[in-house]
Amino acid sequence: MQSVGVIGGGAWGTALAHMLRQAGRDVLLWAREKETIDDINQRHLNSQFLPGIELDPSLVATANLAAVAQRDIVLMVAPAQHVRVMSTALSGKLAAGTPMIICAKGLEQSTGKPLGEVVAECLPEATLAVLSGPSFAADVARGKPAALTLATHDEKLGSSLAVALGHRQFRLYWTSDVLGVELGGAVKNVLAIAAGIVDGKGLGASAHAALVTRGFAELRRFGEALGARPETLMGLSGLGDLLLTCASPQSRNMSLGRALGRGETLASVLAGRRSVAEGLYTAAAVTRRAAEIGIEMPICSAVQAIIEGRVTVDAAIDALLARPFRAEA
């Protein structure tokens, strides 16, 4: 498993492709935008999505999806809400048994399904895996150390993929809890918006710590109710990713929340961005699914109400602070 195809020319897809090329893998990157393809191939940059980082000069970008699908391993790094479209486009192009590693984080907004279910519906011939954990694209592209979780139902395959994709600066730990890894990566994006709002409102470090801790309680309740293992949610792809995403404005979700906390409108924030804050779309799926299974998630519900414009930021904060006192566990 030496050749890798990466689907998605955004920051994370480009960072993974560059990192794997630096590690000696044969990498082909698919991007939608012609200007991104030309930028990578001619100037060895991705000025639009990963500015300021010089890419490996032998990294090749293409618009040929079939060529990417023929690689030994394929990484699906398209935005979560585009995974179904991209998976459908891959139908008939992927060899049976090819590992398809989902690197996007989110739930499908329209159905509430984890992305693994979406890909399985569209590409039953693929062997599914999920890669998730605390990692910023710029850090990985610059060769800074990171550790992530690689989930496959077959742990033997997981260990093989970890060897194929990992290296000294990019440590991979494998698990068979695919659902747990997916849910941790999805829900933490919603909570990061909430953490950003706390920061943007200037509510202080104590409030931020309380928000992250109670948010993690929501993530655990939700994940365990759906069948995720507690140790997975406590690991890199759950608690680890939550801590990173809620702690730095490098996070697209946290930075969006900070802007909302400072009083900016959602429309004005989104107008100035090309990158996707997945929590915007996952919030609806999480709150809808939580209501269906009877799980209380007040922080995620407050984020969704703000996104939909049903409540103001101040009203949402007041409602959370006015909740009845209760036992912690």
Rosetta blueprint (number, residue, H / E / L):
1 M L
2 Q L
3 S E
4 V E
5 G E
6 V E
7 I E
8 G L
9 G L
10 G L
11 A H
12 W H
13 G H
14 T H
15 A H
16 L H
17 A H
18 H H
19 M H
20 L H
21 R H
22 Q H
23 A L
24 G L
25 R L
26 D E
27 V E
28 L E
29 L E
30 W E
31 A L
32 R L
33 E L
34 K H
35 E H
36 T H
37 I H
38 D H
39 D H
40 I H
41 N H
42 Q H
43 R H
44 H L
45 L L
46 N E
47 S L
48 Q L
49 F L
50 L E
51 P L
52 G L
53 I L
54 E L
55 L L
56 D L
57 P L
58 S L
59 L L
60 V E
61 A E
62 T E
63 A L
64 N L
65 L H
66 A H
67 A H
68 V H
69 A H
70 Q L
71 R L
72 D L
73 I E
74 V E
75 L E
76 M E
77 V L
78 A L
79 P L
80 A H
81 Q H
82 H H
83 V H
84 R H
85 V H
86 M H
87 S H
88 T H
89 A H
90 L H
91 S L
92 G L
93 K L
94 L L
95 A L
96 A L
97 G L
98 T L
99 P E
100 M E
101 I E
102 I E
103 C L
104 A L
105 K L
106 G L
107 L E
108 E L
109 Q L
110 S L
111 T L
112 G L
113 K L
114 P E
115 L H
116 G H
117 E H
118 V H
119 V H
120 A H
121 E H
122 C H
123 L L
124 P L
125 E L
126 A L
127 T E
128 L E
129 A E
130 V E
131 L E
132 S E
133 G L
134 P L
135 S L
136 F L
137 A H
138 A H
139 D H
140 V H
141 A H
142 R L
143 G L
144 K L
145 P L
146 A E
147 A E
148 L E
149 T E
150 L E
151 A E
152 T L
153 H L
154 D L
155 E H
156 K H
157 L H
158 G H
159 S H
160 S H
161 L H
162 A H
163 V H
164 A H
165 L H
166 G L
167 H E
168 R L
169 Q L
170 F E
171 R E
172 L E
173 Y E
174 W E
175 T E
176 S L
177 D L
178 V H
179 L H
180 G H
181 V H
182 E H
183 L H
184 G H
185 G H
186 A H
187 V H
188 K H
189 N H
190 V H
191 L H
192 A H
193 I H
194 A H
195 A H
196 G H
197 I H
198 V H
199 D H
200 G H
201 K L
202 G L
203 L L
204 G L
205 A H
206 S H
207 A H
208 H H
209 A H
210 A H
211 L H
212 V H
213 T H
214 R H
215 G H
216 F H
217 A H
218 E H
219 L H
220 R H
221 R H
222 F H
223 G H
224 E H
225 A H
226 L L
227 G L
228 A L
229 R L
230 P H
231 E H
232 T H
233 L H
234 M L
235 G L
236 L H
237 S H
238 G H
239 L H
240 G H
241 D H
242 L H
243 L H
244 L H
245 T H
246 C L
247 A L
248 S L
249 P L
250 Q L
251 S L
252 R H
253 N H
254 M H
255 S H
256 L H
257 G H
258 R H
259 A H
260 L H
261 G H
262 R L
263 G L
264 E L
265 T L
266 L H
267 A H
268 S H
269 V H
270 L H
271 A H
272 G L
273 R L
274 R L
275 S L
276 V L
277 A L
278 E L
279 G H
280 L H
281 Y H
282 T H
283 A H
284 A H
285 A H
286 V H
287 T H
288 R H
289 R H
290 A H
291 A H
292 E H
293 I H
294 G L
295 I L
296 E L
297 M L
298 P H
299 I H
300 C H
301 S H
302 A H
303 V H
304 Q H
305 A H
306 I H
307 I H
308 E H
309 G L
310 R L
311 V L
312 T L
313 V H
314 D H
315 A H
316 A H
317 I H
318 D H
319 A H
320 L H
321 L H
322 A L
323 R L
324 P L
325 F L
326 R L
327 A L
328 E L
329 A L
